[in-house]
Amino acid sequence: MADRSANTYMKRVANNFNDDAQFPANKTFEELLSLAFGDGRIIDTADHHIVKEHWL
């Protein structure tokens, strides 16, 4: 949490928060990424046009 008057941040812990992420058992990691970012928005090979454009 920002404390602008002191130009710093303060730690604030959420109540009733479970640290362990709950993922559906019937989905693979790749399926979860697809759900989160949509098809075609995941760079999954070195041949991806973004990799070629920026790092080669």
ABEGO torsion letter per residue (X at the ends): XBBAAAGBBBBBBBBGBBABBBBBAABBAAAAAAAAAEBGABBABAABAAAAAAAX
